Amino acid sequence: MAINVKDAPFNAKGDGSVDDSAAIQQAVNFAKSLSFNTGTPYRATVYFPAGYYLIGTSINLTNTSGIWLKGDGGSYLNTNIIGNTGSRPMFDFTGSSNSGCESFSFISSNGATATNPSALGIQFARTTNGGLNCGIRNCYCQLNDLPSANGGLGSLGLLNIRSEEFFIHECLIRANTPLLLSYTSNIVTTNINYTASSAYQTLATGTGSMGVVNINATSLQSLEKRQPGMILIGTNSVNFQGYISRITASTGTNETAVLCLISTINLKIHATVESFSRVLQVLNSGFENCTLEIVAANATTPSTELIDVTNSIVAGLKAYISQPNGSERNRLIIYHAPSGGGTQQAAGYIINSEINCLTVPNNTYIISANLLKRATNVVFNTSNPFEKRNGRLKLLTNNIIVSGVIGSLNQINILQFQEARQATLSNNSGFYRVWIDGVIKAGGYGSGKAAALCFQAQIVVNQRYDGVLDPQSVTIITLDHSVTDPTYLNITGILVNLTLNNNIGTVTLIPKISGSGTGEPIYYEGYSELQSDFFINDPIPLT
């Protein structure tokens, strides 16, 4: 059976003017006390008919098991909880297990009743008693813009401190900070110093696991440019599917949609992120075995990179990024800020990862050069894909380039890269090593005569701090050579060269051809690898 908060002896009004806190609490306490004739306890759903329930005191749903509250109809403006609870949550589930609520609207009080508008919507937390297997579904939360509340977090839609095996399904949460999941009750970061607590129970002390969270078909919308849509502190196995954006964005400076602190393991985000310039920031921590499937759009004038992993260890990342708006593609996908003013290697690194984005203008936008230097076993799937393995950058496209015809041969560019040297530093020098594996093909179907030469080539050259190149060393090895009629068409060798101009390195090739077959086409087909030892940056392959 369901317990109706409007029935006697509870007699909640639901008219938006009478404080229904005591009536609702009485109904909740009654639901928690039920038992069969045998003395075996059971739980009944606490039902709220449609209406506006003003509460001036946080509803105590703590340290119990199986308590479930249910509103009437859908999530929007049916059963409305009007919160006048100040810094305390409207619903406090601290220490409860197998509990939660559905079909409510949580709204900060406004107008004549707004003596102490709620700055916290719903709270779940671990205690020594419990706090597992809880969640909410089909709920709407609309809090006020309260920038100084909750230690600088502002208004906070849903707070979860170590309440694991948790779910949020089909919800819309609007607050300065819509969602925060943490492995500790003490939350300290830039401009934030907040300790979560309950008026009814003592939260578990220290740190612990915060994981196994499923967030599905849910929208997180921040108020103003104050805080991220989702803050994750020491989490594991969080799965988010939905939408992250800002409902208003006229005040503040924050541009991060998802902020990860301490350590993040097995995070999966499948979402459209709008309005925010930065999709995700990992702040001085670990980011392990995470998957990001993101559509980033409507940032208007992006002012940041998409993913910031400065001073962090990234391992096993799979990022799939789409940028449908062409005007928003002029930013880095994954970035590490300069270390030591750009004089030191990046403190963080990335390993065993895959970054996918076909919409970057060129490869210089897929990763910052200092992070590429610290990359190991990473694949970059762009329109010109490449990988970093064994200290080498390898292009994953097999280029086919026409080098003209017999009688009119052209020098062709077979590799271009952004140089690794930083022109602003006088102590910045190193070498480039280019390795080429290719085939020169000549001849067409009309003559029935052809030639092919398989080769490997290597170029090694030092670049001084001022950009000047030392004399380069070139080795060319002919591996195999096949020809139909050498007097008509023959490939006798190749010439390769490396030049640097305007911070772009270019490897050129020209075939050496002989024979009487004027007009026969000549092709190059092959791929290149690039290695360097510059201290701070890696070169970035372009084409």
C-alpha positions as CSV (number, residue, x, y, z in Angstrom):
1,M,0.0,0.0,0.0
2,A,1.0,3.6,-0.4
3,I,0.9,6.2,2.3
4,N,-0.6,9.5,1.2
5,V,0.9,12.5,2.8
6,K,-2.4,14.4,2.5
7,D,-4.4,11.7,4.4
8,A,-5.1,11.9,8.1
9,P,-3.3,11.9,10.5
10,F,-0.6,13.5,8.3
11,N,-2.7,16.2,6.6
12,A,-0.1,17.8,4.3
13,K,-1.7,20.8,2.5
14,G,0.4,21.0,-0.7
15,D,-0.8,24.6,-1.3
16,G,2.6,26.3,-1.4
17,S,1.9,28.5,1.6
18,V,1.7,26.2,4.7
19,D,4.9,24.6,5.8
20,D,4.3,20.8,5.2
21,S,7.6,19.7,6.7
22,A,6.1,18.2,9.9
23,A,3.3,16.5,8.0
24,I,5.6,14.9,5.5
25,Q,8.1,13.8,8.2
26,Q,5.2,12.2,10.1
27,A,4.2,10.2,7.0
28,V,7.8,9.1,6.4
29,N,8.3,8.0,10.0
30,F,5.1,6.0,9.8
31,A,6.3,4.3,6.6
32,K,9.5,3.4,8.3
33,S,7.7,1.8,11.3
34,L,5.4,-0.6,9.5
35,S,5.6,-4.4,10.2
36,F,3.5,-7.5,9.6
37,N,1.6,-9.2,12.4
38,T,4.7,-11.4,12.8
39,G,6.8,-8.4,13.6
40,T,8.6,-8.6,10.3
41,P,9.2,-5.0,9.0
42,Y,8.2,-3.8,5.6
43,R,8.2,-0.5,3.7
44,A,5.4,1.3,2.0
45,T,5.8,4.0,-0.7
46,V,5.1,7.5,0.6
47,Y,2.9,9.1,-2.0
48,F,2.6,12.9,-2.7
49,P,-0.4,13.9,-4.8
50,A,0.1,16.8,-7.2
51,G,0.6,20.1,-5.5
52,Y,3.1,22.6,-4.0
53,Y,4.7,21.3,-0.7
54,L,6.5,24.1,1.1
55,I,9.2,22.7,3.5
56,G,11.2,24.8,5.9
57,T,13.0,21.8,7.4
58,S,15.0,19.1,5.6
59,I,13.0,15.8,5.3
60,N,14.8,13.1,7.4
61,L,15.1,10.0,5.2
62,T,18.4,8.9,6.8
63,N,19.8,5.6,8.2
64,T,17.0,3.4,7.0
65,S,16.4,0.9,4.2
66,G,13.8,0.6,1.5
67,I,12.1,4.0,1.9
68,W,10.7,5.2,-1.4
69,L,8.9,8.5,-2.1
70,K,6.8,9.0,-5.1
71,G,5.2,12.1,-6.7
72,D,2.3,12.4,-9.0
73,G,2.5,12.2,-12.8
74,G,5.6,13.4,-14.6
75,S,8.7,15.2,-13.4
76,Y,7.7,18.7,-14.2
77,L,5.4,20.9,-12.0
78,N,3.2,18.0,-10.8
79,T,4.4,17.2,-7.3
80,N,6.6,20.2,-6.3
81,I,8.8,20.4,-3.3
82,I,9.4,24.1,-2.5
83,G,12.6,24.2,-0.5
84,N,13.2,26.8,2.2
85,T,15.8,24.7,4.0
86,G,18.9,26.9,3.5
87,S,22.1,24.9,3.3
88,R,20.3,21.7,4.2
89,P,19.0,19.4,1.5
90,M,15.3,19.2,0.8
91,F,15.5,15.4,1.0
92,D,18.3,13.9,3.1
93,F,18.9,10.2,2.4
94,T,22.2,10.0,4.3
95,G,23.0,6.5,5.5
96,S,20.0,4.9,3.8
97,S,20.1,1.9,1.4
98,N,17.7,0.7,-1.2
99,S,15.9,4.1,-1.1
100,G,15.1,7.1,-3.2
101,C,12.4,9.0,-4.9
102,E,10.7,9.6,-8.3
103,S,8.4,12.1,-10.1
104,F,9.2,15.2,-8.0
105,S,10.1,18.8,-8.9
106,F,12.6,20.3,-6.4
107,I,12.4,24.1,-6.5
108,S,14.1,26.7,-4.3
109,S,11.6,28.9,-2.6
110,N,10.9,32.4,-4.1
111,G,8.7,35.3,-3.3
112,A,7.1,35.9,0.1
113,T,8.0,32.4,1.4
114,A,11.7,32.7,0.4
115,T,13.2,33.4,3.8
116,N,15.9,30.8,3.4
117,P,15.9,29.3,-0.1
118,S,17.3,25.8,-0.4
119,A,20.8,25.7,-1.8
120,L,20.9,21.9,-1.9
121,G,18.3,19.7,-3.6
122,I,18.9,16.0,-2.6
123,Q,21.7,14.4,-0.6
124,F,22.9,10.8,-0.5
125,A,25.8,9.8,1.7
126,R,27.5,6.8,3.3
127,T,27.5,6.4,7.1
128,T,28.5,3.5,9.3
129,N,24.9,2.3,9.0
130,G,24.9,2.1,5.2
131,G,24.2,4.0,2.1
132,L,24.0,1.7,-0.9
133,N,21.7,0.9,-3.9
134,C,19.8,4.2,-3.9
135,G,18.7,6.6,-6.7
136,I,16.2,9.0,-8.2
137,R,14.2,8.9,-11.4
138,N,11.9,11.2,-13.4
139,C,12.8,14.2,-11.3
140,Y,13.2,17.9,-12.0
141,C,15.4,20.2,-9.9
142,Q,15.5,24.0,-10.3
143,L,17.6,25.9,-7.7
144,N,18.5,29.6,-7.5
145,D,21.7,31.2,-8.5
146,L,23.5,31.3,-5.1
147,P,27.2,31.7,-5.9
148,S,28.5,31.8,-2.3
149,A,26.5,28.9,-1.0
150,N,28.1,25.5,-0.1
151,G,31.6,26.8,0.3
152,G,31.8,28.3,-3.2
153,L,30.0,25.5,-5.0
154,G,26.9,27.6,-5.3
155,S,23.5,25.9,-5.3
156,L,24.0,22.2,-5.6
157,G,21.3,20.0,-7.2
158,L,22.4,16.5,-6.1
159,L,25.2,15.6,-3.7
160,N,26.4,12.1,-3.3
161,I,29.2,11.2,-0.8
162,R,30.2,7.6,-1.2
163,S,26.7,6.3,-1.7
164,E,27.6,3.6,-4.3
165,E,25.5,1.4,-6.7
166,F,23.6,4.6,-7.4
167,F,21.4,5.7,-10.3
168,I,19.9,8.9,-11.7
169,H,17.4,8.2,-14.5
170,E,15.4,10.6,-16.7
171,C,16.1,13.7,-14.7
172,L,16.7,17.4,-15.4
173,I,18.9,19.2,-12.8
174,R,19.5,23.0,-12.9
175,A,21.8,24.6,-10.3
176,N,25.1,26.3,-10.1
177,T,26.6,22.8,-9.6
178,P,24.0,20.3,-10.8
179,L,25.8,17.1,-9.7
180,L,28.7,16.3,-7.4
181,L,30.0,12.8,-6.6
182,S,32.8,12.5,-4.1
183,Y,34.9,9.9,-2.2
184,T,35.2,12.2,0.7
185,S,33.0,14.7,2.5
186,N,35.7,17.3,2.6
187,I,35.8,19.0,-0.8
188,V,38.7,21.4,-1.3
189,T,39.8,22.7,-4.7
190,T,40.3,26.1,-6.4
191,N,37.9,28.7,-4.7
192,I,36.0,25.9,-3.1
193,N,36.1,24.7,0.6
194,Y,33.1,22.7,1.6
195,T,32.4,20.0,4.1
196,A,29.3,17.9,3.5
197,S,27.2,17.1,6.5
198,S,23.7,16.0,7.7
199,A,21.5,17.5,10.4
200,Y,20.6,13.9,11.4
201,Q,23.6,11.6,10.9
202,T,27.4,11.6,10.9
203,L,28.8,11.0,7.5
204,A,31.5,8.3,7.1
205,T,34.9,9.9,7.8
206,G,38.0,9.8,5.7
207,T,38.0,8.6,2.1
208,G,36.5,5.5,0.5
209,S,35.1,4.2,-2.8
210,M,32.6,6.3,-4.8
211,G,31.5,4.2,-7.8
212,V,29.1,2.1,-9.7
213,V,26.9,5.0,-10.7
214,N,24.5,4.9,-13.7
215,I,23.2,8.2,-15.0
216,N,20.9,7.8,-17.9
217,A,18.7,10.1,-20.1
218,T,19.6,13.0,-17.8
219,S,20.3,16.6,-18.4
220,L,22.6,18.7,-16.2
221,Q,22.3,22.4,-16.7
222,S,24.5,24.9,-14.8
223,L,23.3,28.3,-13.7
224,E,25.8,31.0,-15.0
225,K,29.5,30.4,-15.7
226,R,30.3,29.5,-12.1
227,Q,30.7,25.8,-11.8
228,P,30.9,22.6,-14.0
229,G,27.8,20.6,-14.8
230,M,29.3,17.6,-13.1
231,I,32.1,17.3,-10.5
232,L,33.7,13.9,-9.9
233,I,36.1,13.5,-7.0
234,G,37.8,10.1,-6.6
235,T,35.2,8.2,-8.6
236,N,35.1,4.8,-10.3
237,S,32.7,3.2,-12.8
238,V,30.5,6.2,-13.5
239,N,28.4,5.9,-16.6
240,F,26.7,9.1,-17.9
241,Q,24.4,9.3,-20.9
242,G,22.6,12.5,-21.6
243,Y,23.1,16.3,-22.0
244,I,25.3,18.9,-20.2
245,S,24.9,22.6,-20.8
246,R,24.2,25.9,-19.1
247,I,20.8,27.4,-18.7
248,T,22.3,30.9,-18.2
249,A,25.8,32.1,-19.0
250,S,26.1,35.9,-18.4
251,T,28.2,35.9,-15.2
252,G,31.3,34.0,-14.1
253,T,34.4,32.5,-15.8
254,N,34.1,28.7,-15.6
255,E,34.2,27.0,-19.0
256,T,34.5,23.3,-17.8
257,A,31.5,21.0,-18.2
258,V,33.0,18.0,-16.3
259,L,35.7,18.4,-13.6
260,C,37.6,15.3,-12.4
261,L,39.7,15.5,-9.3
262,I,41.9,13.1,-7.3
263,S,41.5,9.9,-9.5
264,T,38.9,8.9,-12.1
265,I,38.7,5.3,-13.2
266,N,36.3,3.7,-15.7
267,L,34.3,6.9,-16.5
268,K,32.1,6.6,-19.5
269,I,30.4,9.7,-20.9
270,H,28.0,9.5,-23.9
271,A,26.7,13.0,-24.2
272,T,26.1,16.2,-26.1
273,V,27.9,19.1,-24.4
274,E,26.8,22.6,-25.3
275,S,27.6,26.1,-24.2
276,F,30.8,25.1,-22.3
277,S,34.0,25.7,-24.1
278,R,35.9,22.9,-22.3
279,V,34.2,19.4,-22.2
280,L,36.4,17.9,-19.5
281,Q,39.3,18.9,-17.2
282,V,41.4,16.4,-15.2
283,L,43.1,18.3,-12.5
284,N,46.4,17.1,-11.3
285,S,45.3,13.4,-11.0
286,G,44.9,10.1,-12.7
287,F,42.4,9.3,-15.5
288,E,42.3,5.6,-16.2
289,N,40.3,3.4,-18.7
290,C,37.8,6.1,-19.5
291,T,35.6,6.5,-22.6
292,L,34.4,9.8,-23.9
293,E,31.8,9.9,-26.7
294,I,31.1,13.6,-27.1
295,V,29.3,15.9,-29.4
296,A,30.7,19.4,-28.6
297,A,28.6,22.2,-29.9
298,N,27.2,25.7,-29.5
299,A,30.1,27.1,-27.5
300,T,29.8,30.2,-29.7
301,T,33.3,31.5,-29.4
302,P,35.4,28.7,-27.8
303,S,38.2,30.0,-25.6
304,T,39.8,26.8,-24.4
305,E,40.8,23.4,-25.5
306,L,38.2,20.6,-25.3
307,I,40.0,18.3,-22.9
308,D,42.6,19.5,-20.4
309,V,44.8,16.9,-18.7
310,T,47.5,19.2,-17.3
311,N,49.7,17.4,-14.7
312,S,47.7,14.2,-15.0
313,I,48.4,10.6,-15.9
314,V,46.0,9.5,-18.7
315,A,45.9,5.7,-19.4
316,G,43.6,3.7,-21.6
317,L,41.5,6.7,-22.8
318,K,39.2,6.3,-25.7
319,A,37.9,9.6,-26.9
320,Y,35.4,10.0,-29.8
321,I,34.8,13.7,-30.4
322,S,32.4,15.3,-32.9
323,Q,32.4,19.1,-33.6
324,P,29.4,19.7,-36.0
325,N,29.9,23.5,-36.0
326,G,32.8,24.5,-38.3
327,S,33.4,27.7,-36.4
328,E,34.2,25.9,-33.2
329,R,37.0,23.6,-34.5
330,N,39.9,26.0,-34.0
331,R,40.9,24.5,-30.6
332,L,43.0,21.6,-29.3
333,I,41.2,18.3,-28.6
334,I,43.5,17.2,-25.8
335,Y,45.9,19.6,-24.1
336,H,48.6,19.9,-21.4
337,A,49.6,23.4,-20.3
338,P,53.3,24.4,-20.6
339,S,55.4,23.3,-17.7
340,G,57.9,25.6,-16.1
341,G,56.9,28.4,-18.4
342,G,57.5,26.1,-21.4
343,T,61.1,25.3,-20.4
344,Q,60.3,21.8,-19.0
345,Q,58.7,18.6,-20.2
346,A,55.0,18.1,-19.5
347,A,54.5,16.8,-16.0
348,G,51.7,14.5,-17.1
349,Y,51.6,11.9,-19.8
350,I,49.2,9.8,-21.9
351,I,49.6,6.0,-22.6
352,N,47.7,3.2,-24.4
353,S,45.0,5.6,-25.7
354,E,43.0,6.4,-28.8
355,I,41.8,9.9,-29.8
356,N,39.3,10.2,-32.6
357,C,38.2,13.4,-34.2
358,L,37.7,13.7,-38.0
359,T,36.7,17.4,-37.8
360,V,40.0,19.0,-36.6
361,P,41.4,21.4,-39.3
362,N,44.7,19.6,-39.2
363,N,46.8,17.4,-36.8
364,T,48.1,20.4,-34.8
365,Y,44.7,20.6,-33.3
366,I,44.4,17.0,-32.1
367,I,47.0,17.2,-29.2
368,S,49.4,19.7,-27.8
369,A,53.0,19.1,-28.9
370,N,54.3,18.8,-25.3
371,L,51.8,16.1,-24.5
372,L,52.6,14.3,-27.7
373,K,56.2,14.2,-26.5
374,R,55.0,12.4,-23.4
375,A,52.8,10.0,-25.3
376,T,53.3,6.2,-25.6
377,N,51.2,3.8,-27.7
378,V,48.6,6.4,-28.7
379,V,46.6,6.4,-31.9
380,F,45.1,9.7,-33.4
381,N,42.3,9.0,-35.9
382,T,41.9,12.2,-37.8
383,S,41.6,12.8,-41.6
384,N,45.4,12.2,-41.6
385,P,45.7,9.5,-38.9
386,F,49.0,8.8,-37.1
387,E,50.2,7.0,-34.1
388,K,53.0,7.3,-31.5
389,R,54.7,4.0,-30.7
390,N,58.3,3.1,-29.7
391,G,59.2,6.8,-29.7
392,R,58.2,7.1,-33.4
393,L,55.4,9.0,-35.1
394,K,54.0,6.9,-37.9
395,L,51.5,8.1,-40.5
396,L,48.7,5.6,-41.0
397,T,47.8,6.7,-44.5
398,N,49.3,5.0,-47.5
399,N,49.8,8.1,-49.7
400,I,49.5,7.8,-53.5
401,I,50.9,10.9,-55.2
402,V,51.4,11.6,-59.0
403,S,55.0,12.7,-59.7
404,G,54.3,13.7,-63.3
405,V,55.1,11.9,-66.5
406,I,58.3,10.9,-68.4
407,G,59.6,14.1,-69.8
408,S,58.0,16.2,-67.2
409,L,58.7,15.0,-63.7
410,N,57.7,16.9,-60.6
411,Q,59.2,17.1,-57.1
412,I,56.5,15.9,-54.7
413,N,55.9,16.5,-51.0
414,I,55.7,13.1,-49.3
415,L,55.7,14.3,-45.6
416,Q,55.1,17.5,-43.8
417,F,55.3,18.1,-40.1
418,Q,55.2,20.9,-37.5
419,E,58.7,21.3,-36.2
420,A,59.5,20.5,-32.5
421,R,61.8,23.4,-31.9
422,Q,60.5,26.3,-29.9
423,A,61.7,29.4,-31.5
424,T,61.4,31.4,-28.3
425,L,63.9,29.2,-26.4
426,S,67.7,29.5,-26.9
427,N,68.5,26.1,-25.4
428,N,66.2,24.2,-27.6
429,S,67.7,21.9,-30.2
430,G,67.6,18.3,-31.4
431,F,67.5,15.9,-34.4
432,Y,64.9,14.7,-36.8
433,R,65.0,11.2,-38.2
434,V,62.7,10.5,-41.1
435,W,62.1,6.9,-42.3
436,I,60.3,6.3,-45.6
437,D,59.0,3.0,-47.0
438,G,57.7,3.4,-50.5
439,V,57.3,2.3,-54.1
440,I,57.8,4.2,-57.3
441,K,55.5,3.0,-60.1
442,A,55.7,3.9,-63.7
443,G,53.7,3.1,-66.8
444,G,50.1,2.9,-67.9
445,Y,47.6,0.3,-69.2
446,G,47.9,1.6,-72.8
447,S,51.5,0.7,-73.5
448,G,51.4,-2.5,-71.5
449,K,54.9,-1.7,-70.1
450,A,55.6,-0.9,-66.5
451,A,58.3,-0.5,-63.9
452,A,58.3,-0.6,-60.1
453,L,61.0,0.2,-57.6
454,C,60.6,-0.6,-53.9
455,F,62.8,1.4,-51.6
456,Q,63.5,2.5,-48.0
457,A,65.1,5.9,-47.2
458,Q,66.3,7.6,-44.1
459,I,67.1,11.2,-43.4
460,V,68.9,12.4,-40.3
461,V,69.6,16.0,-39.5
462,N,70.3,18.2,-36.5
463,Q,68.4,21.4,-35.9
464,R,70.2,24.1,-33.8
465,Y,68.4,26.3,-31.3
466,D,68.2,29.1,-33.9
467,G,66.5,26.9,-36.4
468,V,69.5,26.3,-38.7
469,L,69.9,22.8,-40.0
470,D,73.2,20.9,-40.0
471,P,74.1,19.1,-43.2
472,Q,71.7,16.2,-43.5
473,S,72.6,12.6,-44.0
474,V,70.5,10.6,-46.5
475,T,70.5,6.8,-47.0
476,I,68.5,5.2,-49.8
477,I,68.2,1.5,-50.2
478,T,66.7,-0.2,-53.2
479,L,64.9,-3.3,-52.0
480,D,63.5,-4.7,-55.3
481,H,63.2,-3.5,-58.9
482,S,61.0,-4.9,-61.7
483,V,60.8,-3.6,-65.3
484,T,59.1,-4.7,-68.5
485,D,61.4,-2.9,-71.1
486,P,64.2,-0.8,-69.7
487,T,64.8,1.0,-73.0
488,Y,61.2,2.3,-73.0
489,L,60.7,2.9,-69.3
490,N,62.9,2.4,-66.3
491,I,63.2,3.7,-62.7
492,T,66.9,4.2,-61.9
493,G,66.6,5.7,-58.4
494,I,65.2,8.5,-56.3
495,L,66.3,11.7,-54.5
496,V,64.9,12.7,-51.1
497,N,65.4,15.9,-49.2
498,L,64.2,17.6,-46.0
499,T,63.7,21.4,-45.7
500,L,62.3,23.6,-42.9
501,N,60.4,26.8,-43.6
502,N,58.0,28.8,-41.4
503,N,58.2,26.0,-38.7
504,I,57.0,23.4,-41.2
505,G,59.3,20.5,-42.1
506,T,58.8,19.1,-45.7
507,V,60.3,15.9,-47.1
508,T,60.4,15.9,-50.9
509,L,61.0,13.2,-53.4
510,I,61.8,13.1,-57.1
511,P,62.1,9.9,-59.1
512,K,65.0,9.3,-61.5
513,I,63.5,7.9,-64.7
514,S,65.0,6.8,-68.1
515,G,63.6,5.5,-71.4
516,S,61.8,6.6,-74.5
517,G,58.2,6.3,-73.1
518,T,57.4,10.0,-73.0
519,G,54.1,10.8,-71.3
520,E,54.0,7.6,-69.2
521,P,52.7,8.4,-65.7
522,I,54.9,8.2,-62.6
523,Y,53.5,7.5,-59.1
524,Y,54.8,7.4,-55.5
525,E,53.0,5.2,-52.9
526,G,54.2,4.8,-49.3
527,Y,54.3,6.0,-45.7
528,S,56.6,7.7,-43.4
529,E,57.8,7.6,-39.8
530,L,59.3,10.5,-37.8
531,Q,61.5,10.5,-34.7
532,S,63.1,13.4,-32.8
533,D,64.8,14.1,-29.5
534,F,63.7,17.6,-28.7
535,F,63.3,17.9,-24.9
536,I,59.9,19.6,-24.6
537,N,57.9,19.0,-27.8
538,D,57.4,16.4,-30.5
539,P,57.0,17.3,-34.1
540,I,53.4,16.8,-35.3
541,P,52.8,14.9,-38.6
542,L,50.6,16.9,-40.9
543,T,50.4,15.1,-44.2
